[in-house]
Amino acid sequence: MKITVIGTGYVGLVTGTCFAETGNEVLCVDVDQEKLKKLKSGIVTIYEPGLEVIFERNIKEKRLFFTDSLKEAVDFADIIFLALPTPPMEDGSADLQYVLNVAAEIADYMKSYKIIVNKSTVPVGTADKVTEIIKSKTNVPFDVASNPEFLREGSAVEDFMKPERVIVGTSSEKVKEVMDLLYAPYLRSGNPLIYMDVRSSELTKYAANAFLATKISFMNEMAQLCEIVGGNIDLIRKGMGTDSRIGNRFLFAGVGYGGSCFPKDVKALIHTAHEHGYNFKILKAVEQVNTIQKSHIVKKIQKYFGDLKGKQIAIWGLAFKPNTDDIREAPSLVIIHELLHSGAKIVAFDPVAIESYQKYYPNLPIQYAENQYDALKNSDALVIVTEWNEFRTPNYEKIKSTLKNPVIFDGRNILDTNLIKKLGFYYESIGKPVIS
């Protein structure tokens, strides 16, 4: 099958590469010439475990191609996936300019039947808008479908190749035939391809992300209560997680959620509800709790030191989650800015996200360390912000001997409290008793 993917961002590049991996010919489109030059040279432009291997393989096997010509891309395939950015606007609504502008251009180049598939996360009614735009410009037959992605950064290749489910919004039998054929290699273990109406499909992605964000914010509120009354959020999590009605995922307290999906999708769903006259009270609370939680660990640091002027704080972790270089809406951004505002100096380390920080925040007055232990030199405390595996079992003796003070603020509750207590650290985490 020949497939066009418009957009080579996170979703587009993973989608195009994984479609090529099962034998399809895939042409990816982007207007960023610098990015295209790298992609055509075999250089992956995002950090995602496992992607580089299959990317290089499909370039070599001549199944994966790149272009800046939308006309070429429309001519190339009968099925066109839109993997375009839908960034949040000031009011929280999704900015659809890229999706709608490309839809208009597709209509200009269509000469035969096409299936246009929204892969991006888009608000309810977007497929109708795309349909109206194309219909206004051409009489060539086409269908518009919704096929939301459920890719987790850090495990996106596995999520695409072995999806728990594939959701397609369409009323067209022709689209269903094509999607059945396209997704068959990925669903051999029996996981479902679920068909539904387009509007329900568009809402499903928002509903899933908003519900997961709700679980995170609930646990962070429980953690705050634990700190007040003397409970232990890790024990509560274990007690809750063994209940099959709840499950044990997304129950970890921490410094709040970030990334490109949860914050944006929560805002967009709140805005959609508002547009239709509904007050989505739970999601407004979820968003408020998450905003507060990002600052919670800073308040702990300020309470411990009092005056932070001249204090040097080591930060472990900049990405919003491990196994990615994505810093969009990362809790580290809030934490670092508030610490700087309080007069602290920052030395930070992250296994892969330092380059992202330097690219997007070139004037941020912080130092970057070459490794996690170099960040500790002359630092008054360590703050763990991202739960990278290499931070989970560190050399505690080295931490203690390198820090000026044996003080740790663990924003992800990942360290061994028995060792911490035995070695004489001052240790504060989220929702657990202080060790001093």
Residue pairs with C-beta under 8 A, 6 or more apart in sequence:
1 24
1 25
1 79
1 178
1 181
1 182
2 24
2 25
2 26
2 27
2 76
2 77
2 78
2 79
3 16
3 19
3 24
3 25
3 26
3 27
3 77
3 79
3 80
3 81
3 182
4 26
4 27
4 28
4 29
4 73
4 74
4 76
4 77
4 79
4 80
4 81
5 12
5 15
5 16
5 19
5 26
5 27
5 28
5 29
5 80
5 81
5 83
5 119
6 12
6 28
6 29
6 70
6 73
6 80
6 81
6 82
6 83
6 84
6 102
7 28
7 29
7 30
7 82
7 83
7 84
7 85
7 98
7 120
8 16
8 28
8 29
8 30
8 32
8 35
8 36
8 39
8 45
8 66
8 83
9 46
9 83
9 84
9 85
10 46
10 48
10 151
10 153
10 156
10 260
10 326
11 83
11 119
11 120
11 149
11 151
12 28
12 30
12 81
12 83
12 84
12 119
13 28
13 39
13 44
13 45
13 46
13 51
13 55
14 48
14 51
14 151
14 156
14 157
14 160
15 81
15 83
15 119
15 149
15 160
16 26
16 28
16 64
16 81
16 83
17 26
17 51
17 54
17 55
17 58
17 64
17 157
18 54
18 157
18 160
18 161
19 26
19 182
20 26
20 54
20 58
20 61
20 63
20 64
21 54
21 57
21 58
21 161
22 185
22 186
23 63
23 185
24 63
24 182
25 63
25 65
26 58
26 63
26 64
26 65
27 65
27 66
27 67
27 72
27 73
27 76
27 77
28 39
28 64
28 65
28 66
28 67
29 66
29 67
29 68
29 69
29 70
29 73
30 36
30 39
30 66
30 68
31 68
33 68
35 45
36 66
36 67
36 68
38 45
39 45
39 66
40 66
42 55
42 56
42 59
44 51
44 52
44 55
46 325
47 324
47 325
47 352
48 153
48 154
48 156
48 157
48 323
48 324
49 154
49 155
49 157
49 323
50 157
50 158
51 156
51 157
54 157
55 64
58 64
67 73
70 102
70 105
70 106
70 109
71 109
73 80
74 80
74 106
74 109
74 110
74 114
75 109
75 111
78 112
78 113
78 114
78 115
79 114
79 115
79 117
79 178
79 182
80 106
80 114
80 115
80 116
80 117
81 117
81 119
81 147
82 99
82 102
82 103
82 116
82 117
82 118
82 119
82 120
82 130
83 119
83 120
83 149
84 98
84 99
84 102
84 120
85 95
85 98
85 120
86 94
86 95
86 96
86 98
86 99
86 120
86 121
86 122
86 264
87 94
87 95
87 264
88 94
88 95
88 263
88 264
88 267
88 268
89 95
91 271
92 267
92 268
92 270
92 271
93 123
93 267
93 268
93 271
93 272
93 275
94 121
94 122
94 123
94 264
94 268
94 271
96 122
96 123
96 126
96 129
99 118
99 120
99 122
99 126
99 130
100 129
100 130
100 133
103 116
103 129
103 130
103 133
103 134
104 133
104 134
104 137
106 114
106 116
106 134
107 133
107 134
107 136
107 137
107 138
107 140
108 137
108 138
110 134
110 138
110 140
110 142
111 140
112 140
113 140
113 141
113 142
114 140
114 142
114 143
115 142
115 143
115 144
115 145
115 174
115 175
115 178
116 130
116 134
116 142
116 143
116 144
116 145
117 144
117 145
117 146
117 147
118 126
118 127
118 130
118 144
118 145
118 146
118 147
118 148
118 202
119 147
119 148
119 149
120 149
121 148
121 149
121 205
121 206
121 209
121 261
121 264
121 265
121 268
122 146
122 202
123 202
123 206
123 268
123 271
123 272
124 199
124 202
124 203
124 272
125 199
125 202
126 146
126 202
127 144
127 145
127 146
127 169
127 198
127 199
127 202
128 198
130 144
131 144
134 142
134 144
143 170
143 172
143 174
143 175
144 198
145 168
145 169
145 170
145 172
145 175
145 179
145 198
146 167
146 168
146 169
146 170
146 198
146 201
146 202
147 166
147 167
147 168
147 169
147 179
147 201
148 167
148 201
148 202
148 204
148 205
149 205
150 159
150 163
150 164
150 165
150 167
150 205
150 208
151 159
151 160
152 159
153 259
153 260
153 321
153 323
153 324
153 326
154 321
154 322
154 323
154 324
155 323
160 186
161 186
162 186
162 189
162 191
163 186
163 187
163 191
164 191
165 191
165 192
165 193
165 194
166 179
166 183
166 186
166 187
166 191
166 192
166 193
166 194
167 194
167 196
167 201
167 204
167 205
168 175
168 176
168 179
168 193
168 194
168 195
168 196
168 201
169 195
169 196
169 197
169 198
169 199
169 200
169 201
169 202
170 176
170 179
170 195
170 198
170 201
171 197
171 198
176 195
179 193
180 193
183 193
187 193
196 204
205 265
206 265
206 268
206 269
206 272
207 269
209 261
209 262
209 265
209 266
210 262
210 265
210 266
210 269
210 283
210 286
212 250
212 262
213 257
213 262
213 265
213 266
213 283
213 286
213 290
214 282
214 283
214 286
215 250
215 251
216 250
216 252
216 254
216 256
216 257
216 262
216 290
217 257
217 285
217 286
217 289
217 290
217 293
219 233
219 237
219 250
219 251
219 252
219 253
219 431
220 253
220 254
220 256
220 289
220 290
220 293
220 296
220 430
220 431
221 289
222 233
222 236
222 253
222 431
223 233
223 253
223 430
223 431
224 296
224 431
225 231
226 232
226 233
226 236
226 431
226 432
227 430
227 431
227 432
230 433
231 431
232 431
232 432
232 433
233 253
233 413
233 430
233 431
233 432
234 413
234 431
234 432
236 431
237 248
237 251
237 252
237 253
240 246
240 248
240 251
241 247
241 248
241 249
241 251
242 248
252 412
252 413
253 413
253 430
253 431
254 293
254 331
254 387
254 411
254 412
254 413
254 430
255 293
255 294
255 296
255 297
255 331
255 335
255 385
255 411
255 412
255 430
256 290
256 291
256 293
256 294
256 331
257 263
257 290
257 320
257 329
257 331
258 320
258 321
258 328
258 329
258 330
258 331
258 333
259 320
259 321
259 326
259 328
259 329
259 330
260 326
260 328
260 329
262 329
263 287
263 290
263 329
264 329
266 283
266 286
266 287
267 287
269 280
269 283
270 280
270 283
270 284
270 287
273 279
273 280
273 283
274 280
293 331
294 331
294 334
294 335
295 334
295 335
295 338
296 430
297 335
297 383
297 385
297 409
297 411
297 430
298 334
298 335
298 338
298 339
298 342
300 409
300 428
301 308
301 313
301 339
301 381
301 383
301 409
302 308
302 342
304 381
304 407
304 409
304 426
304 428
305 311
305 380
305 381
307 343
308 339
308 342
308 343
308 344
309 342
309 343
309 344
310 343
310 345
311 343
311 344
311 345
311 380
311 381
312 344
312 345
312 346
312 347
312 378
312 379
312 380
312 404
313 339
313 344
313 345
313 346
313 347
313 379
313 380
313 381
313 382
313 383
314 347
314 348
314 349
314 369
314 375
314 376
314 379
314 381
314 382
314 383
314 403
315 332
315 335
315 336
315 346
315 347
315 348
315 349
315 375
315 383
315 385
316 348
316 349
316 350
316 372
316 375
316 382
316 383
316 384
316 385
316 386
316 388
316 391
317 332
317 349
317 350
317 384
317 385
317 386
317 387
317 388
317 391
317 412
318 327
318 330
318 332
318 348
318 350
318 353
318 354
318 356
318 357
318 385
318 386
319 325
319 326
319 327
319 330
319 332
319 350
319 352
319 353
319 356
319 386
320 326
320 327
320 328
320 329
320 330
320 331
320 332
320 386
321 386
321 387
322 386
322 387
322 388
322 389
324 352
324 353
325 352
325 353
325 355
325 356
326 353
326 356
327 333
327 353
327 356
327 357
327 360
330 353
330 386
331 385
331 411
332 348
332 385
332 386
335 383
335 385
335 411
336 346
336 348
336 364
336 366
339 346
340 346
340 364
340 365
340 366
345 366
345 367
346 365
346 366
346 367
347 366
347 367
347 368
347 369
347 374
347 375
347 377
347 379
348 354
348 357
348 366
348 367
348 368
348 369
348 375
349 368
349 369
349 370
349 371
349 372
349 374
349 375
350 357
350 386
350 388
351 388
351 390
353 386
354 368
357 364
357 368
358 368
369 375
372 390
372 391
372 394
373 395
373 398
373 399
373 402
375 382
376 382
376 399
376 402
376 403
377 402
378 404
379 402
379 403
379 404
380 403
380 404
380 405
380 407
381 403
381 405
381 407
381 408
381 409
382 399
382 403
382 407
382 408
382 409
383 408
383 409
383 411
384 391
384 408
384 409
384 410
384 411
384 412
384 414
384 415
385 411
385 412
386 412
387 412
387 414
391 414
392 414
392 415
393 416
394 415
396 419
396 420
396 423
396 425
397 423
399 406
399 408
400 406
400 423
400 424
400 425
405 426
406 423
406 424
406 425
406 426
407 425
407 426
407 427
408 415
408 420
408 425
408 426
408 427
408 428
409 427
409 428
409 429
410 427
410 428
410 429
410 430
411 429
411 430
412 430
413 429
413 430
413 431
413 432
415 427
415 429
417 427
417 429
417 432
417 435
420 427
420 435
421 427
421 435
425 435
426 434
426 435
426 436
427 434
427 435
427 436
428 434
428 435
